[in-house]
């Protein structure tokens, strides 16, 4: 009897675990619907490009330019999201690329924008940037401010829209997980929250899809501690990457 009881208990918890990530994603996005409810629409043969820093980069081979493979996509949330896109949108035959580079801040995106973004002529451009714009100020090596972050990103988005008027933008909320080894809560919060608010404001200004990663991870921390999702609180591990993919897909409607 005891064995059966333990088995049923374990099965129940397993069921909750399997449902947890999609449920977190739906809840996080649902809370943002009153703010911005835009979704992505795809034509046939669309080009979808992921841009950002190390969270997006995640070990991709930078000399690979072939779409839809792990060499080019890396091993992070961009890969997890791409597999979902390729599965759900197979009839449209999307081409998914990743050009994230570890350590980048907004101004460094701009320095490589023509080659690593505009040359791909993406139909959908997803940007996750901001954690380094704050993190690198903590060691005194970078003197940027939230105003610099917001203005640089606004100018980059204006420039992009000028070059590609029909582009659909996806702006992803930068995030940090309290309890991660790299996150000193007193140094990060509430200062880092201003970067998140700037990104959210820009998503409204540019009629972009807003992807609420911080909200999703805040909810995820109620289920499992930070090291489960991201050991250092910045770079997601496998569960965190899957959560990001679910949130991205839920927010974009793809």
N, C-alpha and C positions, 0 to 999 in steps of 0.2 A: 504493500500500500504506500509506504514511504517513497519507494522508488518511483512509483507512478505519479505521486504528488510532485516530486522534484522534476520529473520529466515534463509534466504539464506546466509547471512554473517556468521552466526554462523555455518551453515552446512559446508561452505567452510573451515573455520578454523579447524573444527573437522576433516575434511578429511586430511588436512595438518598434524595435530597432529598424526593421525593414521599411516600415511606414514613416519613420521619423524624418528622413531627409526630404522626401517629396512634400511632406506636411509642413516642414519648416519653410521650404521655398514658397509654397502657396500662401502661407500666412504672412511672410515678410513682404511679398509683392502685393498682396491684398491690402495691407495697411497703407500702401503708397498710391492706391488707385485714385484717391481723391486729389492727389497732388499732380499725377501725370499718368495717363492711361494709354498713351500711344503704343502701338504695336508695329512690328516689322511685317512688310509684305514682300514676297520674293517673286521675281520674274523667272523665266527659264535661264539656266546657265549663270546664276548669280555668282559674283565674287564677294566673299565675306572675309574681312581682314581683322585680325586681333593685334592690337598695339599696346605697348606698355613697358613695364620693367621686368625684374626677375620673376615675379609671380606669373607673368605671361610667358616669358622666355623659357624658363624651366628646362634647360638642357637641350633646347633645339639645336640642330646643326645649322649654323648660320650660312653655310655655303649651299644649302639645299633650297631650291626654289620650286620644287614639285609640290603641287597642292595635294591635300588629303592623305598625307602619310606621316608616320611618327617622326622620321628624321626632321622634317620641316616644321611639324607642329609641336615638338617637344613632348614632355610627359606631364604637363600641368593641366589646369582647368581648360585651357584652349583645346587640348586634345580631347578631354572628356566632353566638352561642349560640341566640338566638331563631330564626334561620333554620333551624338544625338541628332545633330542637324542632318548629317548624311543619311541617317536611318529614317528620320521622319520626312525628309524632303527629297528622297531619292528620285522621284519623278521629275524634279526640276534640275537635277544633276549639279548641285552647288560645288563651287571650288573654294576651299577654305585654306587660308594662309595665316601664319603667325610671324610677326616681325618684332616681337618684344625683345628688349635688350636689358640685361641685368644692370642695376644701378641707375637707370635713367630717371631724370626729372623732366619736367615739361620742356625746358629750354633745350634739352638734348634730343627730345623727340623732334623739335623744330629743325635742328641741325641736320637731320637725316630724312626729313619728311618727303622731299621730292623722290628720293630713291626707294625708301622703304614703305611709302604709303601711296603717293600720287601716281607713281609708275604702275601700280597694280590696278588703278582705276576701279576701286571697290564700289560695289553697290551698297554694301553694309560695312560700316567701320565701327568697331568696338574698341574703346579706349579705357584702360585701367591704369591710372597714374596718380601719384600723390603721396604715397607712403614715404618715398625717398625725399620728396620736397620738404617733408617735416623731419623725418628721421635723421637726415644728414646735417640738420642744424644742431642736433644735440651734442655732437662732438666738436663743434666750432669750425668744421671744415666747409660749411656752406652757410651763406648769410641770407638765404631767401626768407621770405615771409609769406603769410597766407595771401596778402595782397599781390605779391609777385606771382604766386601760383595761379591765382584767379585770373589776373590780367594776361599772363603768358598763355594760359589755356584758352581764354576767350579769343585772343588774337589768332591762335592756331586754328581754332574752329572757324573763325571768320574767313581766314585764308583758305581753309579746306573747302568751305561752302562756295567761295568764289571760284575755285578751280573745278569743283565737282558739284554743280548746283543741285543735282538730283540725288545726292548721297543721303543715305539713311544712317543716322548717328545713334550709337549706343554708348552711353556714359555710365561707367561702373564706379560705384562708391568705393573709395579707398577704405581700408579697415585695419584694425589691430585688435588682437584678442588679449584681454586682461588675463594674466596667468601664464602667458607664454614667456619663455626664458629671456627674450630680448625686450620685453615690455615692462618698463618701470612705470607703474601706473601714475605716480606723482609727476613724472616727467612727460608723460604722454597725454594724460587727460586732466582738464578738459581742452587743452590747447589743440590737440589733433582734431577734435570735433569741428573746429572752424574750417578745416580743409574739406571735410565731408559736406558741410553746409554749402561751401562754395561750389562744389561739384554738383550738388543737387540744384542749386540756383541756376547754374549754367545749362543743365539739362532742360529746364523750362525756357530759358532764353533761346535755345537753339532747337526747340521742338524735338528733343532727343528722347529715346527710351532711357529711363533711369533704372539701374540695376542695384537694388538695396543690399549689398553684400554685408555691411556692418550690421544692419538689422537682422539679417539671417544668422550671422554668427552669434550675435547677442542671444538669440533664441536657442541656438544650438548649445550654448554653454549651460543651459538649464537641463540638458539631457546628458552631456558628457563634458569633462573639464577641457580646458584649452589644449593640453598636450595631445589629446585624442584628435583634434581637428588640425592643430598646427603647433608643433613642438616649440617654435620660437615666437609664436603669436603673430608672425608676419607672413611666412611662407607655408601655405597649406600642405598637409600630408594627404594621403589618399582620401580619407573621408571628407576633408575640407575641399578637396578638388571636386569631388562628386557633388557636394553641396553647392559649390559655385556654379557648376554646370546646370544643376536643377534650377537655381535662382535665375540664371541668365536665360534659360529656355522659357521659364514661366514669365519673366518680365517682357521678353520680346514676342511671346506668343507663337514661337516657331515649334 
